Amino acid sequence: MPSAKIQSNLKRRGVALLLGALWLAGCGKPKFEPVEIAAEDMCAFCKMAISEKQYAAEFLNRDGDVFKYDEIGCMASYVAEKKVGDSVAAFYVVDFHSKRWLKAEEADFIISPNFHTPMGGGMVAFKDRSRAEAAAAANQGRLISFAEALQWRGKVGR
């Protein structure tokens, strides 16, 4: 039978191993989630109040900082102007239909003069492709990808 001193050392080592394993498990890839719009939030690009959630967009950088926008076009302009590149951990847009956040890479985008977005970019996002196609047809819009949305610079004709 081991002595009390040996048993105590074994317990300490076991606790140390368990704590080390738990610490390492927490060191995995951080999980980034969209951050809800608050009444006082301002667009990081144009500095307007974010008042119409259905047009909002945001990204989180790898440090967890959130950059919120009053419309997708403002986010695209900020990304291009500031050359944020690899510092972005996640892009989010609001589904125009449900007004819920979704990953921008999973959305379909419409550009149309019939969407009166805060800065006149006329771009909205949809989670459901069939809704996006129907909205494009009903609003003389054009369906584009997220990559194309990030390249968009300008206002649609009214």
Backbone as a ProteinNet text record, in pm:
[ID]
protein_1_A
[PRIMARY]
MPSAKIQSNLKRRGVALLLGALWLAGCGKPKFEPVEIAAEDMCAFCKMAISEKQYAAEFLNRDGDVFKYDEIGCMASYVAEKKVGDSVAAFYVVDFHSKRWLKAEEADFIISPNFHTPMGGGMVAFKDRSRAEAAAAANQGRLISFAEALQWRGKVGR
[TERTIARY]
84	0	89	64.4	148	130.1	233.6	228.5	137.4	99.7	11.8	75.4	208	278.8	270.2	285.8	277.8	135.2	34.8	-104.9	-136.7	-86.6	-108.5	-47.7	75.4	140.1	63.1	11.5	-67	-195.8	-259.8	-381.9	-351.1	-242.7	-204	-176.1	-103.8	-74.6	-202	-292.7	-420.6	-500.9	-507.3	-578.9	-511.5	-377	-303.1	-328.1	-328.8	-356.2	-498.3	-593.5	-732.5	-748.1	-691	-698.3	-628.1	-515	-443.7	-525.5	-590.3	-674.3	-792.8	-855.1	-966.7	-920.6	-804.7	-750.5	-724.8	-664.6	-637	-765.5	-866.4	-994.7	-1055.3	-1033.4	-1084.6	-1004.6	-891.6	-804.9	-838.7	-950.4	-988.8	-1022.9	-1070.5	-1110.4	-1221.1	-1206.9	-1313.6	-1439.8	-1554.1	-1681.1	-1730.8	-1751.8	-1799.2	-1947.4	-2021.9	-2166.5	-2201.9	-2311.5	-2352.4	-2391.7	-2373.4	-2406.4	-2526.9	-2629.5	-2752.1	-2726.7	-2808.4	-2801.2	-2866.2	-2797.1	-2851.9	-2896.7	-2984.6	-3040.8	-2933.9	-2823.9	-2718.7	-2612	-2623.8	-2521.4	-2519.3	-2397.1	-2374.8	-2299.6	-2322	-2252.6	-2104	-2019.2	-1874.1	-1821.6	-1900.3	-1854.2	-1910.8	-2043.2	-2104.8	-2142.3	-2133.6	-2160.7	-2308.2	-2397.9	-2541.6	-2589	-2697.8	-2759.2	-2811.4	-2800	-2851.2	-2994.6	-3089	-3229.1	-3318.8	-3272.3	-3354.6	-3279.5	-3311.6	-3235.2	-3233.8	-3339.5	-3346.2	-3235.3	-3168.6	-3060.3	-2921.4	-2914.6	-2789.5	-2691.9	-2565.3	-2457.8	-2352.3	-2265.4	-2155.5	-2048	-1929.2	-1826.7	-1755	-1696.2	-1615.6	-1473.7	-1378.4	-1239.4	-1190	-1070	-1015.8	-996.9	-993.9	-984.9	-1122.2	-1228.6	-1364.7	-1431.3	-1364.6	-1425	-1534	-1643.8	-1757.8	-1763.2	-1782.5	-1796.9	-1935.9	-2024.7	-2165.2	-2191	-2284.6	-2315.2	-2465	-2508	-2650.6	-2700.4	-2607.8	-2646	-2525.2	-2552	-2448.3	-2347.1	-2393.8	-2304.9	-2201	-2239.5	-2143.1	-2035.9	-2076.7	-1977.9	-1881.8	-1934.5	-1849.5	-1751.6	-1797.8	-1709.8	-1601.5	-1638.5	-1541.5	-1434.6	-1478.4	-1385.2	-1285.8	-1334.3	-1246.1	-1152.6	-1206.2	-1127.9	-1020.5	-1057.1	-964.8	-878.8	-908.9	-833.5	-820.4	-935.6	-936.8	-889.7	-907.9	-856.9	-869.3	-755	-752.9	-788.1	-806.7	-840.3	-985.7	-1068.6	-1210.2	-1227.5	-1296.7	-1325.3	-1461.1	-1558.9	-1693.4	-1769.9	-1840.7	-1930.2	-2074	-2159.7	-2301.5	-2386.5	-2502.2	-2601.4	-2737.1	-2833.8	-2968	-3052.8	-3122.9	-3216.4	-3330.9	-3352.5	-3453.5	-3592.6	-3620.4	-3753.6	-3776.3	-3687.4	-3708.2	-3647.7	-3559.4	-3485.3	-3398.5	-3344.8	-3253.7	-3115.4	-3013.9	-2876.1	-2845.7	-2760.7	-2707.3	-2567	-2491.6	-2356.2	-2367	-2290.5	-2299.3	-2268.2	-2177.9	-2140.6	-2256	-2356.9	-2471.9	-2591.3	-2576.6	-2687.8	-2682.5	-2799.1	-2809.5	-2844.3	-2784.2	-2799.6	-2872.8	-2951.9	-3025.7	-2985.7	-2961.4	-2942.8	-3061.7	-3131.8	-3248.9	-3274	-3316.5	-3352.8	-3479.4	-3551.9	-3675.5	-3650.6	-3528.1	-3494.9	-3431.6	-3502.1	-3457.4	-3375.6	-3251.6	-3160.9	-3110.5	-3060.1	-3023.1	-2930.2	-2831.2	-2737.5	-2759.1	-2866.8	-2900.4	-2832.2	-2768.1	-2700.6	-2796	-2917.7	-3020	-2990.8	-2911.8	-2875.6	-2936.8	-2998	-3054	-3008.2	-3020.5	-2977.1	-3094.8	-3088.5	-3190.8	-3123.9	-3181.9	-3133.5	-3182.7	-3305.8	-3371.4	-3356.7	-3292.1	-3267.5	-3397.7	-3499.6	-3625.5	-3690	-3681.3	-3732	-3648.9	-3518	-3430.7	-3465.7	-3486.3	-3521.4	-3656	-3751.9	-3883.9	-3872.9	-3793.2	-3775	-3704.1	-3607.6	-3537.3	-3633.6	-3715.4	-3811.9	-3915.8	-3963.5	-4067.3	-4014.2	-3883.5	-3825.7	-3724.2	-3730.8	-3636.4	-3491.8	-3464.8	-3333.6	-3244.4	-3122.2	-3022.5	-2969.3	-2968.9	-2918	-2765.7	-2695	-2548.6	-2499	-2373.8	-2310.5	-2252.1	-2206.1	-2141.5	-2013.1	-1936	-1812.5	-1844	-1950.8	-1992.2	-2044	-2114.4	-2166.7	-2052.1	-1942.5	-1827.1	-1758.4	-1780.5	-1721.9	-1811.1	-1935.1	-2033.5	-1991.5	-1986.7	-1954.6	-2052.4	-2143.2	-2229	-2373.9	-2450.6	-2592.3	-2665.2	-2779.7	-2860.2	-2943.3	-2975.3	-3055.6	-3196.7	-3252.2	-3390.6	-3478
-117.9	0	124.9	223.1	342.9	431.2	505.6	594.3	712.9	782.9	899.6	1007.9	1022.7	1124.8	1093.9	966.3	926.1	946.4	908.1	925.7	1073.5	1161.4	1304.1	1358.6	1313.8	1356.8	1308.8	1187.3	1133.2	1214.3	1251.4	1331.9	1468.2	1530.1	1660.7	1650.8	1546.9	1528.2	1504.2	1425.5	1399.1	1526.4	1608.1	1736	1826.9	1831	1914.5	1869.1	1738.4	1686	1719.7	1705.7	1737	1885.1	1971.9	2115.7	2151	2088.5	2111.9	2068.6	1954.2	1905.4	1998.4	2045.6	2139.5	2270.7	2317.7	2441.4	2425.4	2313.6	2289.5	2276.1	2215	2201.1	2337.6	2432.4	2568.5	2648.8	2598	2670.9	2643.3	2577.6	2549.3	2678	2663.8	2779.5	2855.8	2986.2	3061.3	3060.9	3060.8	3061.3	3205.2	3252.8	3389.6	3385.9	3473.9	3484.4	3629.3	3649.9	3787.9	3859.1	3989.4	4072.3	4157.1	4151.8	4226	4376.6	4444.3	4589	4652.8	4746.9	4822.4	4959.8	5022.6	5152.3	5257.8	5250.5	5352.2	5318.5	5205	5164.5	5255	5285.5	5369	5287.2	5317.5	5251	5286.4	5183.1	5203.1	5276	5282.4	5348.7	5490.3	5502.9	5634.4	5708.9	5641.8	5700.4	5733.7	5682.4	5701	5600.8	5633.1	5538.8	5418.6	5302.4	5181	5163	5198.6	5202.4	5101.3	5044.3	4949.7	4817	4727.9	4603.1	4520.3	4522.9	4437.3	4466.7	4580.8	4617.2	4601.6	4572.4	4574.5	4463.1	4489.7	4394	4417.4	4319.6	4336.9	4232.9	4264.1	4161.2	4167.1	4053.9	4042.7	4014.5	4084.3	4053.5	3942.3	3896.9	3782.7	3812.2	3939.7	3977.8	3980.9	3960.5	3962.9	4099.5	4199.5	4332.1	4327.4	4397.3	4397.4	4530.4	4523.7	4641.5	4631	4723.6	4718.4	4823.3	4789.6	4876.7	4889	5006.6	5028.9	4964.4	4925	4850.7	4773.8	4677.9	4590	4670.3	4769.7	4852.9	4926.2	4971.1	5038.1	4939	4815.9	4716.2	4688.8	4674.9	4649.5	4764.3	4886.4	5003	5006.9	4977.6	4977.1	4870.1	4750.3	4639.3	4677.1	4739.9	4779	4892.1	4992.8	5110.7	5079.1	5000.3	4969.8	4846.4	4776.9	4655.9	4560.9	4520.3	4438.3	4294.8	4243.9	4113.1	4001.9	3945.8	3828.3	3856.7	3981.6	4011.9	3979.3	3955.8	3926.9	3779.5	3755.9	3619.1	3572.5	3664.7	3626.6	3748.8	3729.7	3831.1	3786.1	3880.9	3851.5	3958.1	3914.3	4004.2	3964.7	4053	4023.6	3976.5	3866	3816.1	3917	3967.1	4071.4	4024.3	3895.8	3841.9	3821.7	3749.7	3714.2	3814.6	3900.2	3996.6	3926.3	3809.7	3735	3732.1	3725.6	3721.3	3588.5	3593.3	3472.9	3501.6	3395.6	3412.4	3464.7	3566.4	3630.5	3532.8	3439.9	3342.4	3249.3	3241.6	3153.4	3228.2	3356.8	3439.6	3458.7	3490.1	3536.2	3684.2	3762.9	3908.2	3958	4062.9	4127.6	4274.3	4325.4	4469.4	4517.1	4618.6	4672	4815.4	4901	5038.2	5042.2	4931.9	4928.4	4906	4870.1	4854.5	4985.4	5058.1	5189.9	5176.2	5135.1	5115.1	5250.2	5256.1	5384.3	5473	5416.8	5497.5	5484.7	5421.8	5413.4	5303.1	5210	5099.7	5000.9	4990.3	4904.6	4756.3	4712	4570.7	4509.8	4391.4	4316.5	4171.5	4099.3	3959.5	3869.1	3747.8	3647.3	3515	3447.2	3313.9	3211	3227.6	3132.8	3179.2	3097.9	3135.9	3158.6	3078.4	3096.1	3230.9	3273.6	3407.1	3516.3	3494.1	3591.6	3603.9	3491	3493.3	3562.9	3534.5	3598.5	3749.5	3788.8	3931.6	4001.5	3934.7	3992.8	4014	3914.6	3925.7	4034.9	4042.9	4140.6	4283.6	4299	4432.5	4473.6	4412.8	4442.1	4439.3	4337.7	4327.1	4224.3	4222.6	4128.3	4048.5	3916.7	3824.9	3818.3	3836.8	3831.6	3749.5	3710.3	3632.9	3726.3	3668.1	3748.4	3812.4	3739.5	3794.9	3917.3	3909	4024.3	4137.7	4102.4	4204.5	4283.6	4216.6	4286.6	4378.1	4354.2	4438.6	4556.5	4556.1	4657.2	4794.9	4891.2	5029.2	5121.1	5172.4	5270.2	5258.9	5339.7	5346.3	5298.7	5238.5	5194.1	5312.5	5312.6	5421.5	5419.2	5535.2	5543.4	5612.1
0	0	0	-95.2	-104.7	18.4	49.3	165	136.4	243	230.4	144.3	154.8	76	-72.7	-109.5	-250.6	-302.5	-220.7	-261	-282	-196.1	-207.4	-336.4	-368.5	-492.9	-615.1	-610.2	-721.8	-741.9	-632.1	-641.8	-703.9	-659.9	-715	-864.5	-902.5	-1045.7	-1125.2	-1069.9	-1137.1	-1155.5	-1050.5	-1059.5	-1160.9	-1158.8	-1253.7	-1397.2	-1420.6	-1555.4	-1600	-1509.3	-1542.8	-1576.4	-1494.2	-1521.6	-1652.8	-1678.7	-1804.8	-1924.9	-1913.5	-2023.7	-2047.3	-1938.8	-1953.3	-2015.7	-1975.9	-2032.4	-2181.4	-2220.4	-2362.4	-2442.5	-2383.8	-2454.1	-2482.3	-2393.9	-2413.7	-2513.3	-2557.6	-2650	-2795.3	-2822.2	-2960.3	-3032.7	-3152.2	-3231.4	-3159.7	-3145.6	-3080.3	-3166.8	-3101	-3171.9	-3179.7	-3299.9	-3321	-3352.4	-3287.1	-3304.7	-3338.8	-3412.1	-3440	-3311.1	-3311	-3195	-3231.8	-3149.1	-3178.3	-3184.5	-3261.6	-3275.9	-3153	-3093.2	-2979.4	-3029.8	-2955.8	-2996.5	-3020.2	-2947.1	-2959.4	-3064.5	-3132.4	-3229.9	-3352.2	-3394.7	-3512.1	-3617.1	-3742.6	-3852.9	-3846.9	-3855.5	-3850.2	-3973.3	-4081	-4203	-4216.2	-4217.1	-4242.7	-4115.3	-4002.1	-3869.4	-3844.6	-3929.4	-3905.9	-3801.3	-3733	-3639.6	-3718.2	-3660.1	-3724.2	-3676.5	-3762.3	-3719.6	-3790.8	-3900.7	-3976.4	-3986.7	-3893	-3880.7	-4009.1	-4088.1	-4207	-4309.1	-4294.8	-4386.7	-4323.3	-4194.8	-4119.2	-4159.4	-4127.3	-4150.3	-4042.7	-4023.9	-3929.2	-3954.8	-3904.8	-3901.7	-3768.8	-3732.2	-3611.6	-3654.7	-3592.4	-3625.1	-3534.3	-3557.3	-3482.4	-3334.1	-3296.7	-3155.4	-3089.1	-3168.4	-3115	-3119.3	-3179.6	-3193.4	-3300.2	-3274.9	-3367	-3440.7	-3571.4	-3656.5	-3719.7	-3683.2	-3725.5	-3833.2	-3923.1	-4037	-4055.7	-4103	-4124.9	-4253.6	-4339.9	-4460	-4513.2	-4597.7	-4651.4	-4733.3	-4806.5	-4887.8	-4803.8	-4684.6	-4595.8	-4550.8	-4520.2	-4480.6	-4595.3	-4716.6	-4833.5	-4854.8	-4841	-4858	-4750.4	-4626.7	-4516.6	-4539.4	-4577.9	-4602.2	-4711.3	-4818.3	-4928.5	-4887.9	-4819.9	-4783	-4679.1	-4579.8	-4469.8	-4497	-4604.5	-4641.8	-4522.1	-4466.7	-4346.2	-4369.6	-4490.2	-4530.3	-4428.5	-4390.1	-4303	-4158.5	-4121.7	-3982.2	-3949.3	-4050.9	-4028.2	-3993.1	-3881.7	-3839.7	-3891.8	-3899.8	-3943.9	-3994.8	-4105.2	-4161.3	-4135.9	-4097.3	-4077.9	-4146.1	-4196.9	-4254	-4196.9	-4211	-4162.8	-4280.4	-4259	-4358.8	-4370.8	-4491	-4514.1	-4473.9	-4493.7	-4464.8	-4314.5	-4247.8	-4106.4	-4007.8	-4057.5	-3974	-3870.4	-3909	-3821.8	-3885.9	-3798.7	-3847.3	-3914.7	-4016.7	-4078.4	-4128.6	-4146.2	-4199.1	-4341	-4371	-4502.6	-4615.2	-4589.8	-4692.3	-4728.6	-4642.8	-4666.2	-4724.7	-4746.9	-4795.2	-4946.1	-5001.7	-5140	-5132.2	-5219.2	-5213.9	-5336.7	-5315.6	-5424.2	-5427.2	-5546.8	-5566.3	-5647.7	-5595.5	-5664.5	-5621.6	-5715	-5678	-5591.9	-5585.4	-5506.2	-5357.2	-5319.9	-5178.3	-5132.4	-5048	-5002.9	-4875.2	-4893.9	-4781.3	-4730.5	-4607.6	-4546.7	-4629.5	-4696.7	-4775.1	-4925.8	-4965.5	-5107	-5184.5	-5115.9	-5184.5	-5247.7	-5194.2	-5254	-5246.4	-5147.6	-5137.8	-5012.3	-5029.5	-4917.2	-4927.2	-4815.4	-4809.3	-4774.6	-4826	-4797.1	-4762	-4664.7	-4627.8	-4730.2	-4773.5	-4863	-5007.9	-5089.8	-5229.7	-5306.6	-5281	-5355.3	-5321	-5196.4	-5159	-5227.6	-5233.6	-5299.6	-5447.3	-5513.1	-5655.3	-5677.6	-5589.5	-5601.2	-5577.2	-5478.5	-5450.5	-5565.9	-5626.9	-5741.3	-5857.3	-5884.1	-5994.4	-5967.3	-5843.8	-5809.4	-5801	-5784.7	-5762.7	-5868.8	-5986.1	-6093.5	-6040.4	-5959	-5895.8	-5961.4	-5912.2	-5963.1	-5845.3	-5860.3	-5759.1	-5770	-5657.7	-5658.4	-5539.5	-5545.4	-5438.7	-5332.3	-5222.3	-5118.1	-5170.4	-5248.2	-5305.8	-5391	-5470.6	-5552.2	-5463.5	-5355.3	-5263.7	-5201.3	-5167.9	-5110.1	-5211.5	-5339.4	-5444.3	-5481.2	-5433.1	-5470.8	-5416.8	-5505	-5468.5	-5538.8	-5467.9	-5533	-5492.6	-5557.4	-5530.4	-5654	-5629.6	-5743.1	-5791.7	-5919.7	-5975.5	-5921.2	-5902	-5850.7	-5951.7
[MASK]
++++++++++++++++++++++++++++++++++++++++++++++++++++++++++++++++++++++++++++++++++++++++++++++++++++++++++++++++++++++++++++++++++++++++++++++++++++++++++++++

